[in-house]
């Protein structure tokens, strides 16, 4: 049995593993906190916050070993997710303020 285990590991010697980071557009806490922060600021403040958030995210993905095209794809899907969350929250707030059947 022990010899079989050694042979099993010997077969895979020299192979490298690929680390796949969790997709950024699935990080709901990051998406929701970013959306809430953007809802609270306007103009230049919002721009600075967004750029800072994207730079931090870019750096994090770079550290994980992703290449530029994949990082840009991840940032685009993150931006879409944040925008969708802001739309969802705005719609939910509107529905709460406008009860159905009210005249």
RASUL-V762783 format. One record per helix or strand. SS is the DSSP state (H for helix, E for strand). FROM is the first residue (numbers start at 1). LEN is the number of residues. If there is no record, write none. Layout:
ss=SS from=FROM len=LEN
ss=SS from=FROM len=LEN
This chain:
ss=H from=2 len=10
ss=H from=24 len=3
ss=H from=28 len=13
ss=H from=43 len=21
ss=H from=68 len=30
